[in-house]
């Protein structure tokens, strides 16, 4: 009986160890992808994306517009965080920032980071410039790594349907990909429908879905916010 008790204790320790490191172990042997969504949060449209993420059991990263992060969208933000997703900085508004002064850039980024921290409890660690427009001054001033991504071409004027958006991403996929989609755009906006195509296919191809910060951590990469890089793919440090 004593021997059986010792064996049970050892098994419990091993199980606890597996539970605490299971995600990292699984990620080490998997292809990784970080889904990201821009231009929210929105009380009506963001939940449509969250519904798909919850349906398929995956997480994502939301690049939020600072002026939309408020008491009205708090329930959406709370749900997003509860699902294991993360919020990052997409500036205070929608205008390109590549011709802004240093003071204007700082104000936009800092106000947005403060709003996100207030409603999520965590300060953003990445930045996506509006319209992907950049300048040397922005890289010198923002203070956060810049993230781009493989484009689903799902914003107004692209004329893409759900199948197009999924295929636009799939054709450029590889391990360490950051995917750039939108949770908020003018209707009709079939990106939520596209996720029903995209997510199962990526799972079939052996991809594991992680947040943006997890992607960098699991790849062992520490991005330098001042080196002028717009991250689209994240490779292992030794690669």
Backbone as CSV, one residue per row, in Angstrom:
resi,resn,N_x,N_y,N_z,CA_x,CA_y,CA_z,C_x,C_y,C_z
1,UNK,0.818,-1.210,0.000,0.000,0.000,0.000,0.849,1.255,0.000
2,UNK,1.931,1.204,0.778,2.817,2.362,0.838,3.435,2.616,-0.524
3,UNK,3.844,1.501,-1.181,4.459,1.640,-2.506,3.452,2.216,-3.498
4,UNK,2.195,1.735,-3.418,1.149,2.249,-4.299,0.928,3.736,-4.075
5,UNK,0.974,4.161,-2.798,0.812,5.579,-2.495,1.902,6.425,-3.112
6,UNK,3.143,5.932,-3.059,4.275,6.662,-3.636,4.106,6.784,-5.144
7,UNK,3.661,5.673,-5.784,3.456,5.692,-7.232,2.393,6.713,-7.617
8,UNK,1.312,6.755,-6.841,0.242,7.713,-7.130,0.723,9.147,-7.004
9,UNK,1.532,9.407,-5.984,2.072,10.759,-5.794,2.934,11.159,-6.975
10,UNK,3.795,10.224,-7.428,4.666,10.505,-8.579,3.832,10.801,-9.820
11,UNK,2.770,10.008,-10.027,1.910,10.229,-11.189,1.223,11.585,-11.127
12,UNK,0.808,11.986,-9.936,0.159,13.287,-9.781,1.115,14.423,-10.100
13,UNK,2.366,14.283,-9.661,3.373,15.314,-9.943,3.629,15.419,-11.433
14,UNK,3.728,14.249,-12.097,3.974,14.241,-13.538,2.807,14.862,-14.294
15,UNK,1.584,14.549,-13.866,0.405,15.123,-14.518,0.354,16.639,-14.346
16,UNK,0.675,17.110,-13.149,0.691,18.558,-12.889,1.726,19.242,-13.748
17,UNK,2.873,18.589,-13.911,3.935,19.150,-14.744,3.486,19.250,-16.186
18,UNK,2.817,18.192,-16.690,2.326,18.201,-18.062,1.280,19.291,-18.255
19,UNK,0.410,19.466,-17.265,-0.646,20.480,-17.371,-0.068,21.873,-17.435
20,UNK,0.995,22.116,-16.668,1.551,23.469,-16.608,2.396,23.805,-17.818
21,UNK,2.918,22.780,-18.513,3.789,23.051,-19.651,3.223,22.520,-20.953
22,UNK,1.987,22.004,-20.914,1.414,21.357,-22.083,1.367,22.245,-23.302
23,UNK,0.987,23.519,-23.116,0.865,24.417,-24.258,2.209,24.644,-24.919
24,UNK,3.253,24.887,-24.120,4.577,25.104,-24.665,5.087,23.853,-25.373
25,UNK,4.819,22.670,-24.793,5.271,21.429,-25.405,4.573,21.201,-26.733
26,UNK,3.272,21.417,-26.762,2.528,21.253,-27.992,3.014,22.247,-29.036
27,UNK,3.221,23.497,-28.623,3.634,24.539,-29.565,4.995,24.249,-30.160
28,UNK,5.874,23.617,-29.381,7.230,23.373,-29.854,7.242,22.482,-31.082
29,UNK,6.238,21.588,-31.208,6.216,20.690,-32.349,5.166,21.049,-33.370
30,UNK,4.576,22.219,-33.268,3.488,22.610,-34.163,3.887,23.832,-34.979
31,UNK,3.160,24.020,-36.074,3.260,25.284,-36.794,2.362,26.290,-36.076
32,UNK,2.848,27.514,-35.937,2.111,28.530,-35.172,1.548,29.613,-36.085
33,UNK,0.374,30.112,-35.720,-0.239,31.230,-36.423,-0.909,32.136,-35.410
34,UNK,-0.820,33.442,-35.646,-1.501,34.432,-34.803,-2.529,35.175,-35.646
35,UNK,-3.814,34.896,-35.399,-4.878,35.667,-36.029,-4.956,37.037,-35.363
36,UNK,-5.029,38.096,-36.159,-5.188,39.435,-35.594,-6.315,40.160,-36.325
37,UNK,-7.012,41.016,-35.582,-8.167,41.736,-36.123,-8.050,43.217,-35.772
38,UNK,-8.357,44.062,-36.751,-8.211,45.514,-36.599,-9.557,46.231,-36.514
39,UNK,-9.493,47.450,-35.955,-10.519,48.493,-36.066,-11.660,48.404,-35.064
40,UNK,-11.630,47.480,-34.135,-12.655,47.429,-33.101,-12.161,48.110,-31.834
41,UNK,-12.862,47.875,-30.739,-14.005,46.972,-30.610,-15.320,47.634,-30.991
42,UNK,-16.295,46.786,-31.351,-17.628,47.260,-31.697,-18.637,46.352,-31.011
43,UNK,-19.709,46.953,-30.510,-20.704,46.196,-29.736,-21.405,45.124,-30.554
44,UNK,-21.550,45.357,-31.861,-22.289,44.420,-32.705,-21.373,43.536,-33.563
45,UNK,-20.332,44.109,-34.135,-19.530,43.372,-35.112,-18.443,42.510,-34.479
46,UNK,-17.782,43.004,-33.449,-16.730,42.206,-32.816,-17.268,40.886,-32.259
47,UNK,-18.457,40.861,-31.640,-18.978,39.579,-31.160,-19.163,38.526,-32.249
48,UNK,-19.373,38.945,-33.500,-19.511,37.982,-34.588,-18.203,37.221,-34.812
49,UNK,-17.089,37.926,-34.643,-15.781,37.274,-34.726,-15.535,36.421,-33.489
50,UNK,-15.870,36.953,-32.335,-15.688,36.186,-31.102,-16.499,34.896,-31.119
51,UNK,-17.688,34.943,-31.712,-18.506,33.726,-31.824,-17.746,32.644,-32.583
52,UNK,-17.076,33.027,-33.669,-16.335,32.050,-34.471,-15.104,31.532,-33.730
53,UNK,-14.411,32.412,-33.037,-13.247,31.975,-32.270,-13.667,30.983,-31.197
54,UNK,-14.776,31.293,-30.518,-15.268,30.394,-29.471,-15.741,29.070,-30.069
55,UNK,-16.416,29.130,-31.195,-16.899,27.927,-31.875,-15.755,26.974,-32.207
56,UNK,-14.652,27.533,-32.678,-13.522,26.712,-33.125,-12.461,26.518,-32.045
57,UNK,-12.652,27.144,-30.888,-11.730,26.954,-29.774,-10.347,27.516,-30.002
58,UNK,-10.281,28.725,-30.586,-8.981,29.351,-30.843,-8.956,30.757,-30.248
59,UNK,-7.753,31.290,-30.121,-7.572,32.652,-29.616,-7.078,33.559,-30.732
60,UNK,-7.135,34.862,-30.477,-6.678,35.843,-31.454,-6.239,37.100,-30.726
61,UNK,-5.733,38.040,-31.509,-5.277,39.328,-30.988,-6.064,40.434,-31.683
62,UNK,-6.536,41.406,-30.911,-7.348,42.494,-31.457,-6.596,43.812,-31.329
63,UNK,-6.302,44.424,-32.465,-5.674,45.749,-32.476,-6.796,46.788,-32.406
64,UNK,-6.878,47.448,-31.249,-8.019,48.297,-30.942,-7.766,49.772,-31.212
65,UNK,-8.805,50.428,-31.688,-8.795,51.878,-31.872,-9.168,52.503,-30.522
66,UNK,-8.288,53.346,-30.006,-8.417,53.825,-28.634,-9.742,54.468,-28.295
67,UNK,-10.291,55.267,-29.218,-11.530,55.976,-28.894,-12.740,55.050,-28.822
68,UNK,-12.586,53.802,-29.262,-13.669,52.827,-29.173,-13.595,51.985,-27.907
69,UNK,-12.542,52.158,-27.151,-12.357,51.399,-25.908,-12.969,52.216,-24.781
70,UNK,-14.175,51.847,-24.380,-14.908,52.664,-23.418,-15.960,51.812,-22.697
71,UNK,-16.779,52.458,-21.908,-17.794,51.730,-21.132,-18.791,50.993,-22.033
72,UNK,-19.089,51.569,-23.205,-20.044,50.928,-24.109,-19.531,49.588,-24.630
73,UNK,-18.237,49.517,-24.898,-17.669,48.287,-25.467,-17.039,47.388,-24.404
74,UNK,-17.147,47.772,-23.139,-16.557,46.975,-22.070,-17.040,45.522,-22.060
75,UNK,-18.346,45.252,-22.242,-18.773,43.852,-22.259,-18.092,43.025,-23.353
76,UNK,-17.876,43.639,-24.508,-17.182,42.948,-25.597,-15.728,42.683,-25.211
77,UNK,-15.092,43.688,-24.634,-13.699,43.545,-24.214,-13.573,42.485,-23.130
78,UNK,-14.496,42.486,-22.184,-14.480,41.474,-21.115,-14.599,40.069,-21.697
79,UNK,-15.476,39.903,-22.667,-15.641,38.581,-23.288,-14.371,38.172,-24.028
80,UNK,-13.810,39.103,-24.750,-12.574,38.866,-25.497,-11.462,38.368,-24.570
81,UNK,-11.293,39.057,-23.465,-10.255,38.675,-22.502,-10.566,37.315,-21.881
82,UNK,-11.841,37.068,-21.575,-12.235,35.791,-20.974,-11.964,34.618,-21.899
83,UNK,-11.983,34.857,-23.210,-11.709,33.804,-24.182,-10.216,33.557,-24.370
84,UNK,-9.382,34.358,-23.689,-7.933,34.185,-23.804,-7.300,35.011,-24.896
85,UNK,-8.090,35.918,-25.489,-7.548,36.800,-26.523,-6.852,37.988,-25.876
86,UNK,-6.111,38.761,-26.679,-5.412,39.923,-26.130,-5.696,41.158,-26.962
87,UNK,-5.519,42.322,-26.328,-5.743,43.609,-26.976,-4.418,44.310,-27.206
88,UNK,-4.258,44.877,-28.412,-3.063,45.628,-28.759,-3.453,46.982,-29.345
89,UNK,-2.453,47.803,-29.625,-2.645,49.227,-29.932,-2.747,49.479,-31.441
90,UNK,-3.862,50.095,-31.861,-4.053,50.472,-33.272,-4.251,51.981,-33.412
91,UNK,-3.744,52.730,-32.444,-3.799,54.192,-32.395,-5.176,54.672,-31.932
92,UNK,-5.277,55.967,-31.706,-6.500,56.537,-31.160,-7.604,56.647,-32.203
93,UNK,-7.236,56.837,-33.471,-8.227,57.044,-34.526,-7.834,56.225,-35.758
94,UNK,-8.333,56.612,-36.918,-8.139,55.810,-38.133,-7.193,56.468,-39.128
95,UNK,-6.828,57.715,-38.908,-6.003,58.436,-39.873,-4.572,57.920,-39.867
96,UNK,-3.954,57.889,-41.031,-2.544,57.518,-41.125,-1.706,58.472,-40.295
97,UNK,-0.619,57.949,-39.717,0.184,58.730,-38.783,1.552,59.092,-39.332
98,UNK,1.812,58.759,-40.584,3.164,58.930,-41.120,3.557,60.382,-41.354
99,UNK,2.590,61.288,-41.279,2.916,62.711,-41.412,2.660,63.473,-40.116
100,UNK,2.413,62.755,-39.039,2.190,63.396,-37.747,3.514,63.813,-37.107
101,UNK,3.422,64.776,-36.199,4.587,65.184,-35.418,4.826,64.165,-34.315
102,UNK,5.985,64.245,-33.688,6.306,63.333,-32.591,5.293,63.462,-31.462
103,UNK,4.874,64.691,-31.171,3.921,64.916,-30.093,2.565,64.286,-30.410
104,UNK,2.130,64.405,-31.654,0.851,63.818,-32.059,0.905,62.296,-32.004
105,UNK,2.017,61.730,-32.439,2.190,60.274,-32.396,2.139,59.775,-30.962
106,UNK,2.890,60.422,-30.099,2.934,60.018,-28.691,1.549,60.083,-28.052
107,UNK,0.833,61.177,-28.308,-0.483,61.347,-27.704,-1.431,60.233,-28.151
108,UNK,-1.428,59.928,-29.447,-2.319,58.894,-29.979,-2.023,57.529,-29.374
109,UNK,-0.751,57.183,-29.324,-0.351,55.861,-28.821,-0.563,55.767,-27.315
110,UNK,-0.168,56.792,-26.601,-0.267,56.740,-25.138,-1.718,56.734,-24.662
111,UNK,-2.580,57.525,-25.298,-3.997,57.528,-24.921,-4.630,56.161,-25.175
112,UNK,-4.258,55.554,-26.296,-4.810,54.241,-26.621,-4.321,53.191,-25.649
113,UNK,-3.031,53.194,-25.350,-2.488,52.221,-24.401,-3.128,52.374,-23.029
114,UNK,-3.350,53.613,-22.608,-3.976,53.853,-21.303,-5.404,53.320,-21.269
115,UNK,-6.154,53.530,-22.349,-7.534,53.043,-22.402,-7.573,51.520,-22.368
116,UNK,-6.684,50.886,-23.138,-6.652,49.422,-23.173,-6.261,48.862,-21.812
117,UNK,-5.289,49.461,-21.173,-4.893,48.979,-19.848,-6.030,49.153,-18.841
118,UNK,-6.762,50.260,-18.943,-7.875,50.502,-18.021,-8.928,49.408,-18.122
119,UNK,-9.221,48.964,-19.355,-10.326,48.028,-19.550,-9.904,46.558,-19.628
120,UNK,-8.612,46.299,-19.780,-8.160,44.896,-19.814,-7.235,44.551,-18.663
121,UNK,-6.660,45.578,-18.031,-5.702,45.336,-16.957,-4.286,45.135,-17.452
122,UNK,-4.097,45.144,-18.790,-2.761,44.934,-19.353,-2.456,46.006,-20.391
123,UNK,-1.249,46.548,-20.321,-0.824,47.524,-21.318,-0.454,46.813,-22.614
124,UNK,-0.771,47.391,-23.770,-0.398,46.782,-25.045,1.118,46.641,-25.179
125,UNK,1.526,45.607,-25.912,2.954,45.364,-26.147,3.309,45.391,-27.625
126,UNK,2.301,45.619,-28.489,2.535,45.728,-29.929,1.681,46.845,-30.500
127,UNK,2.079,47.340,-31.670,1.405,48.446,-32.336,1.202,48.095,-33.804
128,UNK,0.036,48.428,-34.319,-0.190,48.340,-35.772,-0.614,49.713,-36.260
129,UNK,0.154,50.309,-37.157,-0.176,51.659,-37.621,-1.426,51.656,-38.490
130,UNK,-2.273,52.660,-38.346,-3.444,52.766,-39.210,-3.031,52.767,-40.675
131,UNK,-3.736,51.993,-41.476,-3.487,51.903,-42.920,-2.082,51.391,-43.245
132,UNK,-1.398,50.855,-42.234,-0.028,50.323,-42.362,0.959,51.386,-42.845
133,UNK,0.614,52.652,-42.645,1.487,53.754,-43.043,2.503,54.018,-41.937
134,UNK,3.782,54.108,-42.303,4.841,54.298,-41.310,5.784,55.433,-41.720
135,UNK,6.595,55.834,-40.769,7.650,56.815,-41.021,8.791,56.525,-40.059
136,UNK,9.954,57.041,-40.370,11.096,56.874,-39.456,10.770,57.457,-38.084
137,UNK,10.053,58.590,-38.094,9.697,59.236,-36.827,8.781,58.337,-35.997
138,UNK,7.885,57.620,-36.642,7.007,56.713,-35.910,7.798,55.610,-35.222
139,UNK,8.746,55.018,-35.939,9.574,53.967,-35.338,10.399,54.509,-34.174
140,UNK,10.798,55.749,-34.263,11.586,56.366,-33.194,10.719,56.728,-31.984
141,UNK,9.416,56.918,-32.195,8.564,57.542,-31.188,7.588,56.594,-30.498
142,UNK,7.051,55.629,-31.227,5.946,54.806,-30.707,6.345,54.009,-29.473
143,UNK,7.522,53.394,-29.521,7.992,52.649,-28.351,7.470,51.228,-28.242
144,UNK,6.757,50.742,-29.278,6.259,49.376,-29.323,6.651,48.746,-30.653
145,UNK,6.867,47.432,-30.697,7.137,46.769,-31.977,5.947,46.895,-32.919
146,UNK,6.219,47.023,-34.210,5.183,47.183,-35.223,4.829,45.820,-35.817
147,UNK,3.545,45.525,-35.918,3.093,44.262,-36.504,2.258,44.537,-37.746
148,UNK,2.642,43.893,-38.828,1.848,43.911,-40.060,1.099,42.583,-40.102
149,UNK,1.119,41.876,-41.239,0.503,40.565,-41.317,0.162,40.177,-42.736
150,UNK,-0.105,38.898,-42.938,-0.604,38.409,-44.219,-2.040,38.903,-44.366
151,UNK,-2.334,39.548,-45.479,-3.588,40.276,-45.639,-4.705,39.394,-46.184
152,UNK,-5.851,39.467,-45.509,-7.041,38.806,-46.027,-7.770,39.644,-47.057
153,UNK,-7.340,40.901,-47.215,-7.996,41.842,-48.135,-9.490,41.937,-47.827
154,UNK,-9.791,42.285,-46.571,-11.189,42.273,-46.120,-11.687,43.635,-45.691
155,UNK,-11.082,44.694,-46.217,-11.595,46.014,-45.876,-12.446,46.551,-47.025
156,UNK,-13.152,47.656,-46.762,-14.099,48.216,-47.726,-13.420,48.496,-49.059
157,UNK,-14.089,48.124,-50.144,-13.573,48.398,-51.477,-12.815,47.246,-52.098
158,UNK,-12.481,46.224,-51.320,-11.727,45.086,-51.869,-12.601,44.170,-52.716
159,UNK,-13.898,44.147,-52.441,-14.797,43.317,-53.226,-14.597,41.831,-53.034
160,UNK,-14.133,41.420,-51.853,-13.860,40.014,-51.603,-14.983,39.368,-50.803
161,UNK,-15.268,38.090,-51.121,-16.236,37.354,-50.323,-15.492,36.479,-49.319
162,UNK,-16.219,35.666,-48.564,-15.611,34.865,-47.503,-14.546,33.920,-48.055
163,UNK,-14.840,33.272,-49.174,-13.880,32.335,-49.765,-12.619,33.062,-50.202
164,UNK,-12.778,34.221,-50.835,-11.615,35.021,-51.262,-10.727,35.367,-50.073
165,UNK,-11.334,35.797,-48.993,-10.583,36.246,-47.825,-9.805,35.094,-47.205
166,UNK,-10.436,33.937,-47.117,-9.743,32.772,-46.584,-8.581,32.369,-47.493
167,UNK,-8.806,32.357,-48.794,-7.756,31.937,-49.729,-6.613,32.950,-49.781
168,UNK,-6.913,34.232,-49.624,-5.854,35.251,-49.595,-4.862,34.975,-48.466
169,UNK,-5.373,34.482,-47.353,-4.503,34.142,-46.227,-3.795,32.820,-46.472
170,UNK,-4.525,31.815,-46.898,-3.970,30.469,-47.027,-2.813,30.404,-48.021
171,UNK,-2.860,31.194,-49.060,-1.813,31.108,-50.083,-0.466,31.625,-49.605
172,UNK,-0.446,32.399,-48.521,0.811,32.958,-48.019,1.182,32.433,-46.631
173,UNK,0.588,31.315,-46.241,0.820,30.794,-44.899,2.148,30.040,-44.788
174,UNK,2.781,30.217,-43.636,3.902,29.385,-43.222,4.012,29.495,-41.702
175,UNK,4.830,28.637,-41.108,4.991,28.666,-39.652,5.404,30.061,-39.191
176,UNK,4.724,30.567,-38.162,5.057,31.876,-37.606,4.323,33.034,-38.243
177,UNK,3.275,32.751,-39.007,2.549,33.809,-39.709,1.668,34.632,-38.769
178,UNK,1.671,35.938,-39.014,0.699,36.858,-38.422,-0.349,37.132,-39.500
179,UNK,-1.609,36.897,-39.204,-2.699,37.104,-40.158,-3.401,38.411,-39.821
180,UNK,-3.612,39.249,-40.842,-4.249,40.552,-40.627,-5.643,40.552,-41.245
181,UNK,-6.645,40.586,-40.368,-8.042,40.680,-40.762,-8.696,41.823,-39.984
182,UNK,-9.984,42.011,-40.175,-10.708,43.094,-39.500,-11.970,42.545,-38.840
183,UNK,-12.185,42.917,-37.590,-13.458,42.586,-36.962,-14.500,43.660,-37.241
184,UNK,-14.056,44.848,-37.610,-14.984,45.954,-37.857,-14.687,46.584,-39.219
185,UNK,-15.655,46.510,-40.106,-15.655,47.168,-41.412,-17.107,47.353,-41.812
186,UNK,-17.377,48.209,-42.806,-18.770,48.425,-43.226,-19.426,47.128,-43.707
187,UNK,-20.703,47.010,-43.447,-21.479,45.864,-43.943,-21.705,45.990,-45.461
188,UNK,-21.803,44.855,-46.182,-21.647,43.479,-45.689,-20.175,43.155,-45.441
189,UNK,-19.926,42.386,-44.401,-18.550,42.117,-43.971,-18.420,40.625,-43.655
190,UNK,-18.062,39.797,-44.662,-18.083,38.351,-44.483,-16.848,37.746,-43.812
191,UNK,-16.052,38.541,-43.117,-14.881,37.966,-42.442,-15.264,36.901,-41.407
192,UNK,-16.307,37.099,-40.579,-16.678,36.009,-39.675,-16.970,34.706,-40.420
193,UNK,-17.642,34.806,-41.560,-17.915,33.619,-42.375,-16.616,33.015,-42.906
194,UNK,-15.666,33.881,-43.262,-14.375,33.399,-43.765,-13.639,32.569,-42.717
195,UNK,-13.856,32.896,-41.445,-13.185,32.149,-40.377,-13.661,30.701,-40.322
196,UNK,-14.891,30.437,-40.751,-15.392,29.064,-40.796,-14.685,28.244,-41.872
197,UNK,-14.069,28.917,-42.828,-13.272,28.249,-43.860,-11.809,28.182,-43.423
198,UNK,-11.315,29.319,-42.955,-9.891,29.465,-42.668,-9.434,28.636,-41.473
199,UNK,-10.124,28.719,-40.361,-9.658,28.065,-39.141,-9.621,26.544,-39.284
200,UNK,-10.693,25.880,-39.777,-10.606,24.427,-39.940,-9.495,23.998,-40.897
201,UNK,-9.282,24.769,-41.963,-8.223,24.396,-42.914,-6.844,24.527,-42.277
202,UNK,-6.617,25.571,-41.511,-5.319,25.724,-40.845,-5.113,24.634,-39.794
203,UNK,-6.160,24.285,-39.089,-6.042,23.170,-38.145,-5.683,21.881,-38.888
204,UNK,-6.313,21.656,-40.029,-6.033,20.477,-40.844,-4.575,20.444,-41.278
205,UNK,-4.013,21.634,-41.520,-2.617,21.733,-41.940,-1.639,21.682,-40.766
206,UNK,-2.151,21.548,-39.546,-1.286,21.371,-38.382,-0.898,22.644,-37.661
207,UNK,-1.679,23.699,-37.842,-1.365,24.966,-37.175,-1.998,25.029,-35.791
208,UNK,-1.262,25.637,-34.871,-1.774,25.963,-33.547,-1.970,27.475,-33.477
209,UNK,-3.110,27.890,-32.919,-3.462,29.305,-32.854,-3.009,29.887,-31.518
210,UNK,-2.255,30.984,-31.593,-1.736,31.644,-30.397,-1.945,33.146,-30.536
211,UNK,-1.875,33.855,-29.420,-1.918,35.310,-29.489,-0.584,35.826,-30.025
212,UNK,-0.558,37.094,-30.375,0.658,37.666,-30.949,1.822,37.621,-29.963
213,UNK,1.574,37.980,-28.717,2.652,37.950,-27.737,3.138,36.521,-27.501
214,UNK,2.208,35.550,-27.521,2.613,34.151,-27.381,3.467,33.709,-28.556
215,UNK,3.130,34.168,-29.750,3.897,33.795,-30.939,5.358,34.200,-30.793
216,UNK,5.594,35.424,-30.383,6.974,35.885,-30.207,7.656,35.126,-29.072
217,UNK,6.929,34.908,-27.984,7.538,34.205,-26.845,7.900,32.771,-27.207
218,UNK,6.988,32.069,-27.855,7.231,30.675,-28.197,8.299,30.519,-29.277
219,UNK,8.481,31.538,-30.090,9.550,31.524,-31.088,10.876,32.021,-30.513
220,UNK,10.854,32.510,-29.276,12.084,32.992,-28.660,12.614,34.271,-29.264
221,UNK,11.702,35.112,-29.751,12.097,36.352,-30.433,11.673,37.554,-29.589
222,UNK,12.612,38.448,-29.336,12.331,39.700,-28.635,12.458,40.841,-29.637
223,UNK,11.341,41.404,-30.100,11.404,42.428,-31.142,11.924,43.762,-30.624
224,UNK,12.696,44.440,-31.458,13.216,45.767,-31.153,12.272,46.800,-31.766
225,UNK,11.602,47.624,-30.973,10.623,48.564,-31.520,11.212,49.688,-32.360
226,UNK,12.522,49.838,-32.336,13.132,50.968,-33.049,13.890,50.559,-34.315
227,UNK,13.851,49.268,-34.687,14.696,48.834,-35.811,14.015,48.926,-37.170
228,UNK,12.812,49.476,-37.215,12.142,49.677,-38.500,11.469,48.446,-39.063
229,UNK,11.312,47.404,-38.271,10.690,46.167,-38.749,9.175,46.222,-38.606
230,UNK,8.482,45.806,-39.677,7.041,45.567,-39.629,6.870,44.055,-39.713
231,UNK,6.574,43.433,-38.590,6.567,41.989,-38.505,5.373,41.380,-39.233
232,UNK,5.649,40.441,-40.152,4.625,39.665,-40.835,4.751,38.179,-40.488
233,UNK,5.970,37.727,-40.358,6.273,36.359,-39.942,7.255,36.406,-38.779
234,UNK,7.170,35.422,-37.887,8.093,35.329,-36.770,8.734,33.960,-36.823
235,UNK,10.052,33.924,-37.055,10.794,32.670,-37.132,11.526,32.421,-35.832
236,UNK,11.845,31.153,-35.558,12.643,30.830,-34.401,13.934,31.609,-34.409
237,UNK,14.412,32.011,-33.232,15.614,32.839,-33.122,16.792,32.234,-33.865
238,UNK,16.968,30.893,-33.726,18.120,30.243,-34.354,17.994,30.163,-35.865
239,UNK,16.754,30.338,-36.377,16.575,30.315,-37.823,17.026,31.631,-38.454
